[in-house]
């Protein structure tokens, strides 16, 4: 039986239940640390806000949330543990770094010049996976990876290679960020060529593109695909939910429900000062909430006959158990690599 690490310790993969694959309880763009004079930190206040979010999610029958907040974007595992303990919601946290354009790059870029960065990234991953994060004993259940719009930069490639090396030793799941839905097939190809297990990979934010061929190129490599930004529309070229529905409908009609995840990528509590959104943007983002799928999207899918109960259970329950619980056999890996070479 396979186990997955959560902020409260390991649990059986087949006990995860109804799962959201990509939501951020607490998140801050690198640099928020310099604004703490006005955007200060109060553990209990943040905890209570996190508890409110967890309860909102639980009202929709969700049992588990994967929080893939990167190391430099305000990941706070003690807060996540406190929220999990107070509510009973299972939370899986991450080790990993954000893409070059919005991550905290100077530290490892400096070490990249010294020729030590990639090995040090691997060491970081392995230490957190095997012994815990920052002395807390809390271990990540995934490695978070990210690439830029239209390119996987040299900087980002270090993290991809180090993550595959760590996965080979530990079996940990790899979960990615694709900027505006670009580079999904390329991410999958690179990871598989480095030796990653496609059945332990989730290529994220693919609903950033409405090009169905991009989705199919990911799925045909055997990886899971996440359409995980429902409700996030009208900014950075994001498609509308209606456009996402068209793509999802095509994927479901083609029988890919056993490789799909749905989520929102919500940021529920910001580090630093809460951003003040202009009214037009607030209108566009009114449904960017971690219950949006269950209150609006899924009922619509069911009413239109696009999704069945069986498909919904596969996406929200069975796929998480399979992702965290099953590894490809050597024969399957060899077959997959052989298909890629043709």
C-alpha positions in Angstrom: 0.0 0.0 0.0 1.3 3.4 -1.0 1.3 6.3 1.4 1.5 10.1 0.7 3.0 12.7 3.1 0.6 15.3 4.4 1.2 18.2 6.8 0.0 15.9 9.6 2.1 12.9 8.5 1.7 10.0 6.0 -1.8 8.7 5.0 -2.8 6.0 2.7 -3.2 7.2 -0.9 -6.5 5.4 -1.2 -7.9 7.4 1.8 -7.5 10.9 0.2 -11.1 11.0 -0.9 -12.4 14.0 -2.9 -9.4 16.1 -3.8 -8.6 19.5 -5.2 -5.2 19.3 -6.9 -4.1 23.0 -6.8 -5.2 25.6 -4.3 -3.1 28.1 -2.3 -4.1 28.8 1.3 -1.3 31.3 1.8 0.7 32.9 -1.0 2.9 35.9 -1.6 5.0 37.1 -4.5 8.7 37.2 -3.6 9.4 40.6 -2.1 6.4 40.5 0.3 8.9 40.1 3.1 10.0 43.7 2.5 6.5 45.0 3.0 5.9 43.4 6.4 5.9 46.8 8.2 2.4 47.5 6.7 1.5 43.9 5.7 2.6 42.3 9.0 2.3 38.7 10.1 0.0 37.4 12.8 -0.1 33.6 13.1 -3.5 33.3 14.8 -5.1 35.8 12.4 -3.7 33.9 9.3 -4.7 30.6 10.9 -8.3 31.7 11.4 -8.6 32.9 7.8 -7.2 29.6 6.7 -9.7 27.7 8.7 -12.5 29.7 7.1 -11.2 28.7 3.7 -10.9 25.1 4.7 -14.5 24.9 6.0 -15.7 26.5 2.8 -14.0 23.8 0.8 -15.2 21.0 3.2 -18.8 22.2 2.7 -18.4 20.9 -0.9 -17.4 17.4 0.4 -13.7 17.9 -0.3 -11.4 15.8 1.9 -8.0 16.7 0.6 -6.3 19.8 -0.9 -2.9 19.9 -2.5 -1.3 23.3 -1.8 1.6 23.7 -4.2 3.0 27.0 -2.9 6.7 27.2 -3.8 9.3 27.6 -1.2 10.0 31.3 -2.0 6.3 32.3 -2.3 5.4 32.2 1.4 5.1 28.5 2.0 4.3 28.1 5.7 3.9 24.5 6.7 3.2 25.2 10.4 0.2 27.3 9.4 -1.0 24.6 7.0 -0.7 22.0 9.8 -2.6 24.2 12.2 -5.4 24.6 9.7 -5.5 20.9 9.0 -5.6 20.0 12.7 -8.4 22.5 13.4 -10.6 21.3 10.5 -9.7 17.7 9.7 -9.0 18.7 6.1 -6.1 16.8 4.6 -3.5 19.1 3.2 -0.5 18.1 1.0 2.3 20.7 0.8 5.2 21.1 -1.7 8.9 21.6 -2.1 9.9 23.5 -5.1 10.5 26.8 -6.8 8.5 29.2 -9.0 9.2 30.1 -12.7 12.0 32.5 -13.5 9.9 35.6 -14.3 8.1 35.7 -10.9 10.3 33.6 -8.6 13.1 34.6 -6.2 15.9 33.9 -8.7 19.1 35.7 -7.4 20.0 33.0 -4.8 20.3 30.0 -7.1 21.3 32.1 -10.2 24.4 33.2 -8.2 25.1 29.5 -7.3 24.4 28.6 -10.9 27.4 30.8 -11.9 29.5 28.9 -9.3 28.4 25.6 -10.9 26.9 24.2 -7.7 23.2 25.2 -8.0 21.7 22.0 -9.6 23.2 19.7 -7.1 22.2 22.0 -4.2 18.6 22.1 -5.5 18.6 18.3 -5.5 20.0 18.2 -2.0 17.3 20.6 -0.8 14.6 18.5 -2.3 16.0 15.3 -0.8 16.4 16.9 2.7 12.8 18.2 2.8 11.4 14.9 1.4 13.3 12.6 3.7 13.7 14.7 6.9 11.2 17.5 6.7 10.9 21.2 6.0 12.9 23.8 8.0 13.2 21.5 11.0 9.5 21.1 11.4 9.4 17.4 10.5 6.6 18.1 8.0 7.4 16.5 4.7 6.1 17.5 1.2 4.0 15.2 -0.9 4.9 16.9 -4.2 7.7 18.8 -5.9 6.5 22.0 -7.5 8.1 22.9 -10.9 7.4 25.9 -13.2 8.4 27.2 -16.6 8.0 30.5 -18.4 5.7 31.5 -21.2 7.0 29.7 -24.4 10.2 28.5 -22.9 11.8 26.3 -20.1 14.7 28.5 -19.3 18.2 27.3 -18.3 17.4 28.4 -14.8 14.1 26.4 -14.7 15.7 23.3 -16.3 18.0 22.9 -13.2 14.9 22.4 -11.0 13.3 20.0 -13.5 16.4 17.8 -13.6 16.9 17.9 -9.9 13.3 17.0 -9.3 13.5 13.9 -11.6 16.6 12.8 -9.8 14.7 13.1 -6.5 11.7 11.3 -7.9 13.8 8.4 -9.0 14.9 7.9 -5.4 11.7 8.7 -3.6 8.8 8.2 -6.0 7.4 11.7 -5.1 4.8 13.3 -7.4 5.9 16.1 -9.7 3.3 18.9 -10.2 4.0 21.8 -12.7 3.0 25.4 -13.5 2.7 26.2 -17.2 2.7 29.9 -17.8 -0.5 30.8 -19.7 -0.8 27.2 -20.7 2.4 27.1 -22.8 5.1 24.4 -22.7 2.9 21.6 -21.3 3.9 19.0 -23.9 7.6 20.1 -23.6 7.5 19.8 -19.9 6.2 16.3 -20.1 8.7 15.3 -22.8 11.7 16.8 -20.8 10.7 15.1 -17.6 10.1 11.7 -19.2 13.4 11.9 -21.1 15.2 12.6 -17.8 13.6 9.5 -16.4 10.5 10.7 -14.6 7.4 8.5 -14.2 4.6 10.0 -16.3 2.0 8.4 -13.9 3.5 10.5 -11.1 3.3 13.8 -13.0 0.7 16.5 -13.2 1.1 19.1 -15.9 -0.7 22.1 -14.5 -2.6 25.2 -15.7 -3.3 23.6 -19.1 -6.7 25.4 -19.2 -4.6 28.4 -20.0 -4.8 27.3 -23.6 -7.8 26.4 -25.7 -5.7 24.5 -28.2 -6.9 21.0 -27.8 -3.8 19.5 -29.5 -1.7 20.8 -26.7 -3.8 18.9 -24.2 -3.7 15.8 -26.2 0.1 16.0 -26.6 0.4 15.9 -22.8 -2.1 13.2 -22.3 -0.7 10.9 -24.9 2.6 11.0 -23.1 0.9 9.3 -20.1 1.0 12.3 -17.7 -2.0 13.7 -15.8 -3.3 17.1 -16.9 -4.8 19.7 -14.7 -7.4 22.2 -15.8 -7.0 24.1 -12.5 -7.8 27.7 -12.9 -11.6 27.7 -13.1 -13.0 31.2 -12.2 -9.6 32.9 -13.0 -10.5 34.8 -16.1 -9.9 38.1 -17.7 -6.3 38.5 -16.7 -2.9 37.6 -18.4 -4.8 36.3 -21.4 -6.7 33.7 -19.4 -9.6 32.0 -21.3 -13.1 32.3 -20.1 -14.8 29.4 -18.2 -17.0 28.8 -21.2 -14.0 28.3 -23.4 -12.5 25.9 -20.8 -15.8 24.0 -20.9 -15.5 23.5 -24.6 -12.0 21.9 -24.2 -13.1 19.8 -21.2 -16.1 18.5 -23.0 -13.9 17.3 -25.9 -11.5 15.6 -23.5 -14.3 13.9 -21.6 -16.0 12.7 -24.8 -12.6 11.2 -25.8 -12.4 9.2 -22.5 -9.6 11.0 -20.8 -11.3 11.4 -17.4 -8.7 9.0 -15.8 -5.9 11.5 -16.6 -7.7 14.8 -15.6 -7.7 17.0 -12.5 -9.9 20.1 -12.0 -9.2 22.9 -9.5 -9.1 26.7 -9.2 -5.5 27.8 -8.2 -7.1 30.2 -5.8 -5.0 32.5 -3.5 -7.0 32.7 -0.4 -4.8 34.6 2.0 -2.1 36.9 0.6 1.2 37.6 2.3 2.0 41.3 2.7 -0.9 43.7 2.2 -4.1 42.3 0.6 -4.2 43.5 -3.0 -6.8 46.2 -3.8 -8.6 45.0 -7.0 -10.2 47.6 -9.3 -14.0 47.1 -9.7 -13.8 45.8 -13.3 -11.3 43.1 -12.3 -13.4 42.2 -9.2 -16.3 41.6 -11.5 -14.2 39.2 -13.7 -12.9 37.4 -10.7 -16.1 37.1 -8.7 -16.1 33.3 -9.1 -12.4 32.8 -8.3 -13.3 30.8 -5.2 -12.4 27.3 -4.1 -16.0 26.2 -4.2 -16.7 27.6 -7.7 -16.4 24.2 -9.5 -19.0 22.6 -7.2 -21.4 25.5 -7.1 -21.4 26.4 -10.8 -19.3 24.4 -13.2 -20.1 20.8 -12.3 -23.9 21.4 -12.1 -23.7 22.9 -15.5 -21.7 20.0 -16.9 -24.1 17.5 -15.4 -27.2 19.4 -16.7 -25.7 19.5 -20.2 -24.9 15.8 -20.1 -21.2 16.6 -20.6 -20.1 14.8 -17.4 -21.5 11.7 -15.7 -21.3 10.8 -12.0 -18.8 8.1 -12.8 -16.5 10.6 -14.6 -16.8 13.1 -11.8 -15.9 10.5 -9.2 -12.9 9.5 -11.3 -11.6 13.0 -11.6 -12.1 14.1 -8.0 -11.4 10.8 -6.2 -9.9 7.9 -8.1 -7.3 10.0 -9.9 -5.7 11.3 -6.7 -5.5 7.8 -5.3 -3.9 6.6 -8.5 -1.5 9.5 -8.8 -0.1 9.2 -5.3 -0.5 5.4 -5.1 0.7 3.8 -8.3 4.0 3.8 -10.1 4.6 2.7 -13.7 6.2 -0.7 -14.1 9.6 -0.9 -15.8 7.8 -2.4 -18.9 5.4 0.5 -19.0 8.2 3.0 -18.8 10.1 1.3 -21.5 7.0 1.2 -23.8 6.4 4.9 -23.1 10.0 5.9 -23.9 9.9 3.8 -27.0 6.7 5.5 -28.2 8.3 8.9 -27.6 11.3 8.0 -29.8 9.1 7.1 -32.8 
